[in-house]
């Protein structure tokens, strides 16, 4: 845990969030500024700053993000309608919290073109 | 391999694509309709239709997508500028090829709000 990281604090139960899923590798909670009817953040429990810092040892936790997304989409009943998963890295990506996180957005039609 | 899947054919070297990275679990190639200066698709070598079909056995391959994204971003020299990773699932996500794929988009500022 990085002591000044808000997502590490949420993982540890030391900061308030609406947690919807947690297992040994990842934790998911609702985004406080949702951009769609469903907007959930899924994070590795271990602090990884960004995709640009991901190492081989993180492979399982990073894969688990997708398995958690599938489960949460079923819980949210958006598995049929569909959803978009987004991970931002660095300035052009628009990353604002420096603990790697996957956005799960659904309940509306996503824009095309993407990006 | 699913015989009518274009991405399976690219993985197997049986369909034309500009492959930029390949290892034991994933293959990456340029999107033929790029939405940014860098637009690369990273796919598991094994056929997984969508995130909604991902199983525990796919965890390593799905994690590897991120590790490949990191490597490719370094090759494309967008690791400092940043990038966005997107995986679409189902109609609302806008998924059009039914072999799970991660979009790596960079070289420009991504839109906000996302989705």
gemmi code that builds the backbone of each chain (N, CA, C; Angstrom):
import gemmi

chains = {
    "A": [
        ("UNK", (0.842, -1.207, 0.000), (0.000, 0.000, 0.000), (0.867, 1.243, 0.000)),
        ("UNK", (0.457, 2.204, -0.840), (1.108, 3.513, -0.863), (0.246, 4.413, 0.007)),
        ("UNK", (0.809, 4.982, 1.033), (0.003, 5.620, 2.085), (-0.801, 6.825, 1.610)),
        ("UNK", (-0.368, 7.481, 0.524), (-1.114, 8.648, 0.058), (-1.996, 8.337, -1.149)),
        ("UNK", (-2.214, 7.062, -1.422), (-3.007, 6.684, -2.597), (-4.447, 6.401, -2.190)),
        ("UNK", (-5.377, 7.159, -2.760), (-6.794, 7.004, -2.394), (-7.324, 5.612, -2.757)),
        ("UNK", (-6.859, 5.048, -3.868), (-7.364, 3.728, -4.250), (-6.800, 2.642, -3.335)),
        ("UNK", (-5.562, 2.784, -2.898), (-5.025, 1.844, -1.905), (-5.854, 1.897, -0.619)),
        ("UNK", (-6.275, 3.093, -0.242), (-7.086, 3.237, 0.971), (-8.455, 2.587, 0.806)),
        ("UNK", (-9.040, 2.714, -0.383), (-10.335, 2.064, -0.634), (-10.167, 0.546, -0.586)),
        ("UNK", (-9.107, 0.030, -1.197), (-8.843, -1.425, -1.172), (-8.744, -1.922, 0.268)),
        ("UNK", (-8.095, -1.119, 1.104), (-7.877, -1.506, 2.501), (-9.088, -1.224, 3.389)),
        ("UNK", (-10.140, -0.611, 2.811), (-11.324, -0.281, 3.612), (-11.119, 0.940, 4.484)),
        ("UNK", (-10.101, 1.734, 4.171), (-9.775, 2.909, 4.998), (-10.260, 4.216, 4.384)),
        ("UNK", (-10.872, 4.144, 3.223), (-11.505, 5.322, 2.619), (-12.865, 4.875, 2.103)),
        ("UNK", (-13.819, 5.785, 2.109), (-15.199, 5.467, 1.786), (-15.376, 5.283, 0.273)),
        ("UNK", (-16.080, 4.250, -0.102), (-16.430, 4.014, -1.498), (-17.538, 2.973, -1.520)),
        ("UNK", (-18.315, 2.969, -2.615), (-19.370, 1.958, -2.754), (-18.753, 0.756, -3.450)),
        ("UNK", (-18.151, -0.124, -2.649), (-17.475, -1.304, -3.192), (-18.528, -2.304, -3.669)),
        ("UNK", (-18.380, -2.770, -4.914), (-19.354, -3.715, -5.476), (-18.771, -5.116, -5.631)),
        ("UNK", (-17.437, -5.226, -5.557), (-16.795, -6.533, -5.741), (-15.386, -6.461, -5.164)),
        ("UNK", (-14.963, -7.551, -4.530), (-13.572, -7.635, -4.055), (-13.172, -9.096, -3.981)),
        ("UNK", (-11.960, -9.405, -4.451), (-11.409, -10.748, -4.262), (-9.943, -10.615, -3.866)),
        ("UNK", (-9.187, -11.686, -3.975), (-7.806, -11.649, -3.494), (-6.891, -10.754, -4.337)),
        ("UNK", (-7.313, -10.427, -5.554), (-6.431, -9.662, -6.451), (-6.963, -8.291, -6.852)),
        ("UNK", (-8.281, -8.114, -6.877), (-8.846, -6.851, -7.366), (-10.008, -6.377, -6.518)),
        ("UNK", (-10.289, -5.080, -6.601), (-11.409, -4.454, -5.890), (-12.134, -3.527, -6.872)),
        ("UNK", (-13.463, -3.496, -6.793), (-14.253, -2.656, -7.697), (-15.211, -1.788, -6.904)),
        ("UNK", (-15.357, -0.548, -7.340), (-16.235, 0.403, -6.647), (-16.765, 1.407, -7.650)),
        ("UNK", (-17.895, 2.047, -7.305), (-18.522, 2.986, -8.237), (-17.708, 4.279, -8.355)),
        ("UNK", (-17.609, 4.769, -9.599), (-16.960, 6.049, -9.851), (-17.861, 7.150, -9.284)),
        ("UNK", (-17.283, 8.098, -8.585), (-18.090, 9.166, -7.978), (-18.524, 10.216, -9.004)),
        ("UNK", (-17.960, 10.153, -10.215), (-18.376, 11.061, -11.301), (-18.723, 10.222, -12.527)),
        ("UNK", (-19.824, 9.473, -12.459), (-20.141, 8.527, -13.542), (-20.422, 9.225, -14.870)),
        ("UNK", (-19.967, 8.592, -15.951), (-20.237, 9.115, -17.292), (-21.303, 8.280, -17.996)),
        ("UNK", (-21.893, 7.326, -17.277), (-22.954, 6.494, -17.843), (-23.753, 5.890, -16.705)),
        ("UNK", (-24.895, 5.233, -17.015), (-25.729, 4.605, -15.984), (-24.938, 3.637, -15.098)),
        ("UNK", (-24.004, 2.901, -15.700), (-23.065, 2.091, -14.921), (-21.672, 2.640, -15.167)),
        ("UNK", (-20.950, 2.941, -14.107), (-19.552, 3.384, -14.231), (-18.821, 2.930, -12.974)),
        ("UNK", (-18.065, 1.871, -13.125), (-17.381, 1.241, -11.999), (-15.886, 1.196, -12.285)),
        ("UNK", (-15.093, 1.409, -11.268), (-13.639, 1.314, -11.384), (-13.189, -0.017, -10.796)),
        ("UNK", (-12.332, -0.719, -11.517), (-11.787, -1.995, -11.028), (-10.277, -1.807, -10.933)),
        ("UNK", (-9.727, -2.083, -9.760), (-8.299, -1.826, -9.531), (-7.612, -3.071, -8.973)),
        ("UNK", (-6.328, -3.253, -9.305), (-5.566, -4.311, -8.627), (-5.399, -3.912, -7.154)),
        ("UNK", (-5.488, -4.896, -6.264), (-5.319, -4.583, -4.838), (-3.912, -4.063, -4.555)),
        ("UNK", (-2.947, -4.619, -5.276), (-1.566, -4.167, -5.147), (-1.393, -2.851, -5.907)),
        ("UNK", (-0.619, -1.945, -5.363), (-0.423, -0.654, -6.029), (0.447, -0.808, -7.271)),
        ("UNK", (-0.148, -0.519, -8.435), (0.597, -0.403, -9.690), (0.250, 0.988, -10.203)),
        ("UNK", (1.238, 1.805, -10.429), (0.987, 3.208, -10.752), (0.215, 3.363, -12.058)),
        ("UNK", (0.650, 2.637, -13.074), (0.060, 2.800, -14.408), (0.448, 1.592, -15.244)),
        ("UNK", (-0.193, 1.445, -16.409), (0.167, 0.359, -17.324), (1.658, 0.447, -17.669)),
        ("UNK", (2.162, 1.661, -17.739), (3.573, 1.867, -18.092), (4.528, 1.338, -17.035)),
        ("UNK", (3.998, 0.917, -15.897), (4.815, 0.350, -14.824), (4.472, -1.122, -14.567)),
        ("UNK", (3.614, -1.703, -15.395), (3.182, -3.092, -15.167), (4.318, -4.061, -15.479)),
        ("UNK", (4.494, -5.040, -14.596), (5.562, -6.042, -14.725), (4.947, -7.437, -14.822)),
        ("UNK", (5.777, -8.390, -15.206), (5.313, -9.773, -15.368), (4.633, -10.298, -14.100)),
        ("UNK", (5.124, -9.905, -12.944), (4.552, -10.375, -11.680), (3.097, -9.926, -11.487)),
        ("UNK", (2.648, -8.929, -12.261), (1.286, -8.406, -12.135), (0.294, -9.064, -13.094)),
        ("UNK", (0.789, -10.006, -13.890), (-0.031, -10.561, -14.983), (-1.378, -11.112, -14.497)),
        ("UNK", (-1.373, -11.887, -13.426), (-2.634, -12.471, -12.943), (-3.610, -11.402, -12.468)),
        ("UNK", (-3.113, -10.433, -11.723), (-4.001, -9.372, -11.223), (-4.598, -8.580, -12.386)),
        ("UNK", (-3.790, -8.337, -13.420), (-4.274, -7.577, -14.573), (-5.293, -8.389, -15.367)),
        ("UNK", (-5.069, -9.684, -15.481), (-6.061, -10.540, -16.137), (-7.347, -10.610, -15.331)),
        ("UNK", (-7.207, -10.617, -14.018), (-8.373, -10.697, -13.142), (-9.305, -9.488, -13.306)),
        ("UNK", (-8.734, -8.342, -13.722), (-9.572, -7.159, -13.961), (-10.694, -7.499, -14.944)),
        ("UNK", (-10.350, -8.261, -15.990), (-11.353, -8.634, -16.998), (-12.384, -9.617, -16.436)),
        ("UNK", (-11.907, -10.576, -15.641), (-12.834, -11.561, -15.075), (-13.791, -10.882, -14.090)),
        ("UNK", (-13.270, -9.897, -13.362), (-14.128, -9.126, -12.458), (-15.117, -8.297, -13.267)),
        ("UNK", (-14.655, -7.714, -14.367), (-15.546, -6.913, -15.223), (-16.712, -7.762, -15.713)),
        ("UNK", (-16.408, -8.985, -16.128), (-17.482, -9.881, -16.589), (-18.509, -10.121, -15.480)),
        ("UNK", (-18.011, -10.432, -14.270), (-18.907, -10.710, -13.147), (-19.752, -9.485, -12.789)),
        ("UNK", (-19.105, -8.329, -12.751), (-19.814, -7.100, -12.368), (-20.853, -6.739, -13.433)),
        ("UNK", (-20.511, -6.931, -14.697), (-21.474, -6.655, -15.774), (-22.717, -7.519, -15.610)),
        ("UNK", (-22.522, -8.756, -15.171), (-23.665, -9.636, -14.921), (-24.482, -9.128, -13.733)),
        ("UNK", (-23.781, -8.708, -12.679), (-24.461, -8.155, -11.502), (-25.269, -6.907, -11.866)),
        ("UNK", (-24.702, -6.099, -12.760), (-25.337, -4.838, -13.170), (-26.364, -5.051, -14.290)),
        ("UNK", (-26.452, -6.294, -14.754), (-27.363, -6.664, -15.843), (-27.114, -5.869, -17.130)),
        ("UNK", (-25.835, -5.687, -17.429), (-25.481, -5.032, -18.694), (-24.702, -5.994, -19.596)),
        ("UNK", (-24.688, -7.268, -19.241), (-23.900, -8.231, -20.026), (-24.480, -8.441, -21.418)),
        ("UNK", (-25.797, -8.289, -21.570), (-26.419, -8.429, -22.887), (-26.287, -7.131, -23.681)),
        ("UNK", (-26.563, -6.019, -23.033), (-26.503, -4.712, -23.711), (-25.095, -4.344, -24.139)),
        ("UNK", (-24.126, -4.766, -23.338), (-22.735, -4.489, -23.674), (-22.154, -3.345, -22.858)),
        ("UNK", (-20.841, -3.190, -22.979), (-20.133, -2.197, -22.182), (-18.760, -1.939, -22.779)),
        ("UNK", (-18.108, -0.911, -22.272), (-16.759, -0.543, -22.723), (-15.839, -0.515, -21.515)),
        ("UNK", (-14.663, -1.105, -21.675), (-13.625, -1.074, -20.638), (-12.526, -0.131, -21.111)),
        ("UNK", (-12.094, 0.775, -20.239), (-11.089, 1.774, -20.604), (-10.028, 1.859, -19.511)),
        ("UNK", (-8.783, 1.855, -19.927), (-7.668, 2.093, -19.005), (-6.822, 3.223, -19.593)),
        ("UNK", (-6.715, 4.306, -18.854), (-5.971, 5.482, -19.304), (-4.572, 5.486, -18.724)),
        ("UNK", (-3.617, 5.925, -19.526), (-2.218, 5.962, -19.089), (-1.606, 7.283, -19.521)),
        ("UNK", (-1.069, 8.030, -18.563), (-0.341, 9.254, -18.885), (-1.225, 10.392, -19.371)),
        ("UNK", (-0.612, 11.520, -19.724), (-1.329, 12.758, -20.053), (-2.312, 12.599, -21.223)),
        ("UNK", (-1.880, 12.015, -22.344), (-2.789, 11.879, -23.488), (-3.947, 10.937, -23.196)),
        ("UNK", (-3.717, 9.971, -22.317), (-4.786, 9.051, -21.942), (-5.786, 9.720, -21.016)),
        ("UNK", (-5.295, 10.684, -20.240), (-6.170, 11.385, -19.308), (-6.204, 10.734, -17.938)),
        ("UNK", (-5.134, 9.998, -17.590), (-5.091, 9.361, -16.269), (-4.967, 10.421, -15.184)),
        ("UNK", (-5.834, 10.350, -14.159), (-5.808, 11.364, -13.106), (-5.493, 10.778, -11.727)),
        ("UNK", (-5.735, 9.470, -11.560), (-5.361, 8.819, -10.293), (-4.281, 7.797, -10.635)),
        ("UNK", (-3.157, 7.870, -9.912), (-2.009, 7.075, -10.325), (-1.896, 5.749, -9.559)),
        ("UNK", (-3.014, 5.045, -9.635), (-3.119, 3.637, -9.256), (-3.913, 3.053, -10.422)),
        ("UNK", (-3.293, 2.170, -11.173), (-3.916, 1.617, -12.392), (-5.372, 1.224, -12.133)),
        ("UNK", (-6.274, 1.642, -13.013), (-7.690, 1.320, -12.839), (-8.375, 1.150, -14.186)),
        ("UNK", (-9.300, 0.196, -14.213), (-10.106, -0.071, -15.404), (-11.491, 0.524, -15.192)),
        ("UNK", (-11.928, 1.366, -16.142), (-13.297, 1.883, -16.116), (-14.211, 0.866, -16.795)),
        ("UNK", (-15.290, 0.516, -16.146), (-16.340, -0.317, -16.742), (-17.546, 0.588, -16.923)),
        ("UNK", (-17.878, 0.891, -18.179), (-18.950, 1.844, -18.480), (-20.018, 1.147, -19.319)),
        ("UNK", (-21.262, 1.255, -18.900), (-22.340, 0.616, -19.635), (-23.673, 1.275, -19.370)),
        ("UNK", (-24.695, 0.733, -20.001), (-26.045, 1.264, -19.827), (-26.382, 2.328, -20.845)),
        ("UNK", (-25.463, 2.590, -21.756), (-25.728, 3.534, -22.849), (-24.839, 3.146, -24.028)),
        ("UNK", (-25.165, 3.667, -25.178), (-24.380, 3.400, -26.374), (-23.081, 4.202, -26.303)),
        ("UNK", (-21.926, 3.543, -26.481), (-20.646, 4.246, -26.453), (-20.411, 4.960, -27.780)),
        ("UNK", (-19.563, 5.988, -27.704), (-19.295, 6.781, -28.910), (-18.396, 6.050, -29.894)),
        ("UNK", (-18.593, 6.368, -31.157), (-17.682, 5.915, -32.192), (-17.443, 7.091, -33.120)),
        ("UNK", (-16.237, 7.385, -33.576), (-15.012, 6.679, -33.217), (-14.632, 6.848, -31.750)),
        ("UNK", (-13.889, 5.851, -31.277), (-13.405, 5.833, -29.910), (-12.245, 6.806, -29.738)),
        ("UNK", (-11.766, 6.855, -28.504), (-10.498, 7.542, -28.229), (-10.696, 8.973, -27.782)),
    ],
    "B": [
        ("UNK", (-8.260, -22.391, -32.826), (-8.600, -21.435, -33.880), (-10.021, -21.683, -34.374)),
        ("UNK", (-10.754, -20.564, -34.535), (-12.072, -20.612, -35.128), (-11.876, -20.284, -36.604)),
        ("UNK", (-12.292, -21.170, -37.475), (-11.876, -21.081, -38.883), (-12.391, -19.845, -39.604)),
        ("UNK", (-13.494, -19.244, -39.126), (-14.013, -18.077, -39.832), (-13.676, -16.774, -39.112)),
        ("UNK", (-12.739, -16.831, -38.169), (-12.385, -15.627, -37.400), (-11.147, -14.965, -37.998)),
        ("UNK", (-11.286, -13.721, -38.439), (-10.184, -13.003, -39.082), (-9.007, -12.816, -38.122)),
        ("UNK", (-9.286, -12.590, -36.836), (-8.181, -12.383, -35.893), (-7.438, -13.698, -35.630)),
        ("UNK", (-8.158, -14.810, -35.590), (-7.489, -16.112, -35.462), (-6.567, -16.344, -36.660)),
        ("UNK", (-7.010, -15.934, -37.836), (-6.197, -16.107, -39.041), (-4.943, -15.225, -38.985)),
        ("UNK", (-5.081, -14.021, -38.463), (-3.911, -13.141, -38.322), (-2.924, -13.749, -37.324)),
        ("UNK", (-3.443, -14.249, -36.199), (-2.579, -14.886, -35.195), (-1.787, -16.031, -35.819)),
        ("UNK", (-2.456, -16.785, -36.679), (-1.830, -17.965, -37.304), (-0.975, -17.603, -38.513)),
        ("UNK", (-0.958, -16.314, -38.881), (-0.178, -15.897, -40.046), (-0.848, -16.240, -41.359)),
        ("UNK", (-2.145, -16.498, -41.293), (-2.886, -16.899, -42.499), (-3.716, -15.767, -43.101)),
        ("UNK", (-3.691, -14.612, -42.465), (-4.340, -13.425, -43.031), (-3.356, -12.275, -42.884)),
        ("UNK", (-3.416, -11.341, -43.805), (-2.445, -10.256, -43.850), (-2.737, -9.212, -42.778)),
        ("UNK", (-1.689, -8.784, -42.098), (-1.801, -7.706, -41.111), (-0.389, -7.219, -40.818)),
        ("UNK", (-0.294, -5.974, -40.341), (1.019, -5.450, -39.962), (1.249, -5.802, -38.493)),
        ("UNK", (1.779, -6.989, -38.268), (1.996, -7.474, -36.903), (3.190, -6.731, -36.291)),
        ("UNK", (2.982, -6.166, -35.096), (4.050, -5.409, -34.441), (4.618, -6.134, -33.229)),
        ("UNK", (3.896, -7.160, -32.748), (4.348, -7.888, -31.558), (3.628, -9.229, -31.507)),
        ("UNK", (4.360, -10.257, -31.092), (3.722, -11.561, -30.875), (4.525, -12.337, -29.842)),
        ("UNK", (3.834, -12.985, -28.907), (4.506, -13.897, -27.975), (3.637, -15.145, -27.827)),
        ("UNK", (3.891, -15.933, -26.798), (3.169, -17.197, -26.654), (1.683, -17.026, -26.342)),
        ("UNK", (1.284, -15.841, -25.858), (-0.106, -15.657, -25.449), (-0.893, -14.614, -26.235)),
        ("UNK", (-0.196, -13.629, -26.800), (-0.914, -12.535, -27.476), (-0.223, -12.123, -28.778)),
        ("UNK", (-1.002, -11.479, -29.652), (-0.497, -10.959, -30.928), (-1.038, -9.543, -31.111)),
        ("UNK", (-0.195, -8.649, -31.639), (-0.614, -7.256, -31.840), (-0.357, -6.838, -33.277)),
        ("UNK", (-1.293, -6.058, -33.830), (-1.177, -5.612, -35.218), (-1.914, -4.281, -35.372)),
        ("UNK", (-1.540, -3.533, -36.414), (-2.142, -2.214, -36.606), (-3.583, -2.322, -37.075)),
        ("UNK", (-4.431, -1.436, -36.496), (-5.823, -1.337, -36.929), (-5.840, -0.735, -38.331)),
        ("UNK", (-6.621, -1.317, -39.216), (-6.656, -0.812, -40.599), (-7.489, 0.469, -40.730)),
        ("UNK", (-8.206, 0.836, -39.675), (-8.969, 2.095, -39.665), (-8.599, 2.876, -38.404)),
        ("UNK", (-7.355, 3.374, -38.355), (-6.877, 4.011, -37.120), (-7.652, 5.273, -36.755)),
        ("UNK", (-7.875, 5.463, -35.459), (-8.540, 6.674, -34.970), (-7.538, 7.623, -34.317)),
        ("UNK", (-6.246, 7.288, -34.409), (-5.202, 8.148, -33.865), (-3.883, 7.790, -34.522)),
        ("UNK", (-2.834, 8.609, -34.285), (-1.519, 8.331, -34.876), (-1.019, 6.917, -34.576)),
        ("UNK", (-1.276, 6.432, -33.368), (-1.022, 5.019, -33.051), (-2.359, 4.358, -32.756)),
        ("UNK", (-2.646, 3.268, -33.426), (-3.862, 2.493, -33.136), (-3.558, 1.038, -33.463)),
        ("UNK", (-3.336, 0.294, -32.387), (-2.928, -1.103, -32.508), (-3.921, -1.988, -31.769)),
        ("UNK", (-4.205, -3.147, -32.314), (-5.074, -4.118, -31.663), (-4.225, -5.223, -31.062)),
        ("UNK", (-4.502, -5.567, -29.825), (-3.781, -6.637, -29.136), (-4.810, -7.704, -28.800)),
        ("UNK", (-4.545, -8.935, -29.227), (-5.535, -10.013, -29.055), (-4.894, -11.233, -28.394)),
        ("UNK", (-5.677, -11.965, -27.605), (-5.168, -13.259, -27.122), (-5.038, -14.206, -28.316)),
        ("UNK", (-3.983, -15.011, -28.325), (-3.809, -15.964, -29.433), (-4.945, -16.985, -29.465)),
        ("UNK", (-5.400, -17.351, -28.286), (-6.538, -18.276, -28.184), (-7.830, -17.512, -28.451)),
        ("UNK", (-8.757, -18.105, -29.141), (-10.021, -17.440, -29.439), (-10.881, -17.296, -28.190)),
        ("UNK", (-11.124, -16.056, -27.793), (-12.097, -15.730, -26.748), (-13.036, -14.741, -27.417)),
        ("UNK", (-14.315, -15.054, -27.444), (-15.258, -14.237, -28.224), (-15.342, -12.801, -27.701)),
        ("UNK", (-15.443, -12.676, -26.395), (-15.655, -11.358, -25.786), (-15.342, -11.449, -24.304)),
        ("UNK", (-15.260, -10.291, -23.643), (-15.036, -10.278, -22.193), (-16.140, -11.077, -21.498)),
        ("UNK", (-17.336, -11.019, -22.058), (-18.474, -11.723, -21.457), (-18.319, -13.240, -21.511)),
        ("UNK", (-17.306, -13.725, -22.205), (-17.036, -15.160, -22.283), (-15.695, -15.524, -21.641)),
        ("UNK", (-15.040, -14.575, -20.995), (-13.721, -14.830, -20.403), (-13.854, -15.732, -19.178)),
        ("UNK", (-12.962, -16.705, -19.076), (-12.974, -17.672, -17.973), (-11.644, -17.594, -17.218)),
        ("UNK", (-11.611, -18.218, -16.046), (-10.409, -18.207, -15.208), (-9.177, -18.706, -15.966)),
        ("UNK", (-9.357, -19.665, -16.846), (-8.231, -20.218, -17.602), (-7.580, -19.182, -18.530)),
        ("UNK", (-8.284, -18.079, -18.797), (-7.759, -17.051, -19.701), (-7.024, -15.932, -18.963)),
        ("UNK", (-6.931, -16.045, -17.639), (-6.413, -14.937, -16.829), (-5.023, -14.459, -17.270)),
        ("UNK", (-4.106, -15.387, -17.508), (-2.746, -14.983, -17.897), (-2.736, -14.274, -19.245)),
        ("UNK", (-3.454, -14.819, -20.208), (-3.478, -14.194, -21.543), (-4.070, -12.791, -21.465)),
        ("UNK", (-5.102, -12.630, -20.637), (-5.735, -11.313, -20.513), (-4.810, -10.327, -19.808)),
        ("UNK", (-4.077, -10.806, -18.816), (-3.087, -9.941, -18.171), (-1.962, -9.572, -19.117)),
        ("UNK", (-1.595, -10.525, -19.958), (-0.515, -10.303, -20.912), (-0.850, -9.175, -21.901)),
        ("UNK", (-2.144, -8.958, -22.158), (-2.537, -7.851, -23.047), (-1.956, -6.535, -22.545)),
        ("UNK", (-1.987, -6.341, -21.232), (-1.459, -5.096, -20.651), (0.064, -5.032, -20.756)),
        ("UNK", (0.722, -6.165, -20.508), (2.188, -6.166, -20.585), (2.638, -5.923, -22.023)),
        ("UNK", (1.888, -6.472, -22.975), (2.191, -6.214, -24.385), (1.940, -4.742, -24.712)),
        ("UNK", (0.862, -4.186, -24.176), (0.552, -2.768, -24.423), (1.700, -1.889, -23.941)),
        ("UNK", (2.225, -2.208, -22.767), (3.346, -1.429, -22.252), (4.539, -1.492, -23.211)),
        ("UNK", (4.862, -2.713, -23.656), (6.014, -2.885, -24.560), (5.805, -2.156, -25.889)),
        ("UNK", (4.607, -2.282, -26.429), (4.319, -1.663, -27.727), (4.340, -0.140, -27.599)),
        ("UNK", (3.814, 0.374, -26.502), (3.842, 1.829, -26.283), (5.280, 2.324, -26.267)),
        ("UNK", (6.178, 1.542, -25.690), (7.596, 1.922, -25.688), (8.151, 1.876, -27.111)),
        ("UNK", (7.803, 0.843, -27.873), (8.248, 0.734, -29.259), (7.735, 1.907, -30.099)),
        ("UNK", (6.506, 2.331, -29.814), (5.866, 3.428, -30.569), (6.257, 4.802, -30.026)),
        ("UNK", (7.038, 4.788, -28.940), (7.482, 6.021, -28.276), (6.317, 6.910, -27.832)),
        ("UNK", (5.286, 6.268, -27.304), (4.159, 7.021, -26.734), (4.030, 6.763, -25.230)),
        ("UNK", (5.050, 6.134, -24.641), (4.952, 5.801, -23.218), (4.980, 7.043, -22.327)),
        ("UNK", (5.638, 8.103, -22.772), (5.659, 9.345, -22.001), (4.390, 10.159, -22.259)),
        ("UNK", (4.007, 10.278, -23.518), (2.821, 11.059, -23.881), (1.537, 10.456, -23.340)),
        ("UNK", (1.519, 9.136, -23.280), (0.348, 8.450, -22.739), (-0.535, 7.868, -23.822)),
        ("UNK", (-1.507, 7.066, -23.373), (-2.369, 6.358, -24.314), (-3.614, 5.859, -23.604)),
        ("UNK", (-4.563, 5.378, -24.398), (-5.801, 4.830, -23.856), (-5.972, 3.409, -24.378)),
        ("UNK", (-6.342, 2.507, -23.473), (-6.644, 1.118, -23.829), (-8.154, 0.926, -23.735)),
        ("UNK", (-8.748, 0.335, -24.769), (-10.206, 0.168, -24.810), (-10.548, -1.257, -25.240)),
        ("UNK", (-11.450, -1.865, -24.514), (-11.988, -3.173, -24.906), (-13.508, -3.050, -24.949)),
        ("UNK", (-14.090, -3.277, -26.098), (-15.538, -3.154, -26.289), (-16.205, -4.515, -26.204)),
        ("UNK", (-17.375, -4.529, -25.603), (-18.115, -5.776, -25.436), (-19.575, -5.548, -25.786)),
        ("UNK", (-20.103, -6.306, -26.728), (-21.530, -6.247, -27.040), (-21.942, -4.978, -27.763)),
        ("UNK", (-23.256, -4.851, -28.022), (-23.778, -3.751, -28.838), (-23.459, -2.356, -28.281)),
        ("UNK", (-23.706, -2.108, -26.998), (-23.454, -0.774, -26.448), (-21.968, -0.433, -26.440)),
        ("UNK", (-21.123, -1.441, -26.338), (-19.681, -1.206, -26.383), (-19.212, -0.905, -27.785)),
        ("UNK", (-19.927, -1.465, -28.756), (-19.550, -1.242, -30.154), (-18.598, -2.301, -30.683)),
        ("UNK", (-18.623, -3.493, -30.059), (-17.747, -4.565, -30.535), (-18.194, -5.029, -31.914)),
        ("UNK", (-17.240, -5.102, -32.871), (-17.606, -5.492, -34.234), (-16.908, -6.780, -34.687)),
        ("UNK", (-15.775, -7.114, -34.050), (-15.110, -8.389, -34.362), (-15.174, -9.230, -33.095)),
        ("UNK", (-15.687, -10.463, -33.234), (-15.975, -11.245, -32.039), (-14.846, -12.208, -31.679)),
        ("UNK", (-13.673, -11.599, -31.546), (-12.476, -12.186, -30.933), (-11.987, -11.051, -30.050)),
        ("UNK", (-12.023, -11.267, -28.754), (-11.668, -10.224, -27.789), (-10.408, -9.480, -28.220)),
        ("UNK", (-10.443, -8.149, -28.214), (-9.277, -7.352, -28.610), (-9.209, -6.061, -27.823)),
        ("UNK", (-7.977, -5.679, -27.521), (-7.709, -4.430, -26.817), (-7.185, -3.411, -27.820)),
        ("UNK", (-7.837, -2.249, -27.875), (-7.342, -1.137, -28.694), (-6.298, -0.366, -27.897)),
        ("UNK", (-5.160, -0.115, -28.503), (-4.133, 0.751, -27.914), (-4.091, 1.986, -28.797)),
        ("UNK", (-4.539, 3.118, -28.238), (-4.647, 4.352, -29.025), (-3.788, 5.433, -28.384)),
        ("UNK", (-2.948, 6.069, -29.171), (-2.085, 7.121, -28.629), (-1.632, 8.092, -29.698)),
        ("UNK", (-0.825, 9.058, -29.272), (-0.303, 10.047, -30.202), (-1.202, 11.264, -30.331)),
        ("UNK", (-2.258, 11.285, -29.553), (-3.155, 12.453, -29.513), (-3.840, 12.465, -28.146)),
        ("UNK", (-4.410, 13.594, -27.815), (-5.134, 13.713, -26.560), (-6.480, 12.998, -26.673)),
        ("UNK", (-6.789, 12.124, -25.714), (-8.061, 11.417, -25.740), (-9.170, 12.319, -25.213)),
        ("UNK", (-10.407, 11.989, -25.617), (-11.554, 12.804, -25.217), (-11.928, 12.598, -23.759)),
        ("UNK", (-12.478, 13.639, -23.175), (-13.089, 13.525, -21.871), (-14.394, 14.303, -21.925)),
        ("UNK", (-15.509, 13.831, -21.387), (-15.654, 12.532, -20.745), (-15.489, 11.377, -21.721)),
        ("UNK", (-15.083, 10.249, -21.131), (-14.887, 9.020, -21.901), (-16.237, 8.390, -22.222)),
        ("UNK", (-16.141, 7.273, -22.919), (-17.296, 6.405, -23.117), (-18.029, 6.709, -24.409)),
    ],
}
model = gemmi.Model(1)
for chain_id, residues in chains.items():
    chain = gemmi.Chain(chain_id)
    for i, (resn, *xyz) in enumerate(residues, 1):
        res = gemmi.Residue()
        res.name, res.seqid = resn, gemmi.SeqId(i, " ")
        for name, pos in zip(("N", "CA", "C"), xyz):
            atom = gemmi.Atom()
            atom.name, atom.element = name, gemmi.Element(name[0])
            atom.pos, atom.b_iso = gemmi.Position(*pos), 0.0
            res.add_atom(atom)
        chain.add_residue(res)
    model.add_chain(chain)
structure = gemmi.Structure()
structure.add_model(model)
structure.setup_entities()
